[in-house]
Amino acid sequence: MERIQAIFRGDRLIQDFGMTLVEARDGYAKVAVAVADRFLNAHRIGHGVLLFAVADAAFALAVNATRDAVGVQWSLNAFRAAQPGETVIGEAKVIHAGRQSLVCELTVTAGDGRVLARGQSTALPVTPAALAPRKSNAE
């Protein structure tokens, strides 16, 4: 859980969006965020990017709970709109944890339980060296 907490605290988008960690364990995470005015689109409903962001945050926590991994594929279908002021909850569950890939099932719900979106995402395990900043040719 300490690793998950560190990832949660270190993720700038999670912090900038004001997300809260609801639940997390190896291969599973649930994250929530309020649909504030700044997250509304021109139709005055929750922007699709907010649905994706909360699902992606849960995905990142679920796959990185035990090893370093980066997302490489996402598919998310939105069924319903998030309403202003309500809480949106992103949930990710690892359904495949192989040596070369991790696959998650994603669900986004409203606070009242309405399913807003469902999807799937894939991550690739990486080494810490692969995540290290690269030196430019000028250096």
TAWO-V782575 format. One record per backbone hydrogen bond with DSSP energy under -1.0 kcal/mol. NH is the residue of the N-H (numbers start at 0). CO is the residue of the C=O. Records with the same first field share a line. If there is no record, write none. Layout:
NH->CO  CO
//
This chain:
4->0
5->1
6->2
7->3
8->4
9->5
14->10
15->11
16->12
18->13
19->31
21->29
22->29
24->27
26->61
27->24
28->91
29->22
30->89
31->19
32->87
34->85
35->33
38->35
39->36
40->44
43->40
45->81
46->38
49->46
50->46
51->47
52->48
53->49
54->50
55->51
56->52
57->53
58->54
59->55
60->56
61->57
62->58
63->59
69->123
71->121
72->121
74->119
76->117
78->115
79->115
84->34
85->82
87->32
88->108
89->30
90->106
91->28
92->104
93->26
94->102
95->102
97->100
101->122
102->95
103->120
104->92
105->118
106->90
107->116
108->88
109->113
110->86
112->109
115->107
116->107
117->76
118->105
119->74
120->103
121->72
122->101
123->69
125->67
138->135
//
